Amino acid sequence: GAMLPAVREVLAVCAQQRLVVHTGHASADEALVLIAAAREAGCDRIVVTHAQFDVVGMTTAHMKKAAALGGRMELCALGMLTGPDSPLEFMRHSARVELAETAACIRAVGARHFVLGTDLGQTGNPTPVDGLQMFVAALMAHGISAAEIQTMGREVPGSLLMG
């Protein structure tokens, strides 16, 4: 329930080195605490790792709070391949991230608060390049514009990398 001193030490190094801080598999509430602590430490580039996956479980309300704190949420193509009917057995235990839900989050929070990723690379899944193409096409089929895709796929990642 409390931020460990070691985490604050790591965040101080991240701020000094101007690194991108990722929240990893922290829960939604833990990620919000991490974002706030990172901002206090002087970090200005913070990403909630695969925000929609069940291990993190961010709701739209969480995402709005994270965005208000200066965090960006990673959206991953892998989410559309998980669930009970996944062709890969090891991915059947995770809930599928519905594309309509992803599109609704983008509309509610704003594309400038998201970064597109894949979390792919596993044997039996599409390649990261193919997966990203599938993800983009599916998002556009759900009403996400080409400009929003460019924001999430180019502008936001560019600002994270270049500061």
Secondary structure as GFF3:
##gff-version 3
##sequence-region A 1 163
A	DSSP	alpha_helix	5	17	.	.	.	ID=ss1
A	DSSP	beta_strand	21	22	.	.	.	ID=ss2
A	DSSP	alpha_helix	28	41	.	.	.	ID=ss3
A	DSSP	beta_strand	46	48	.	.	.	ID=ss4
A	DSSP	alpha_helix	60	68	.	.	.	ID=ss5
A	DSSP	beta_strand	71	76	.	.	.	ID=ss6
A	DSSP	three_ten_helix	77	81	.	.	.	ID=ss7
A	DSSP	three_ten_helix	89	91	.	.	.	ID=ss8
A	DSSP	alpha_helix	99	109	.	.	.	ID=ss9
A	DSSP	three_ten_helix	111	113	.	.	.	ID=ss10
A	DSSP	beta_strand	114	117	.	.	.	ID=ss11
A	DSSP	alpha_helix	128	141	.	.	.	ID=ss12
A	DSSP	alpha_helix	146	150	.	.	.	ID=ss13
A	DSSP	pi_helix	151	155	.	.	.	ID=ss14
A	DSSP	alpha_helix	156	162	.	.	.	ID=ss15
###
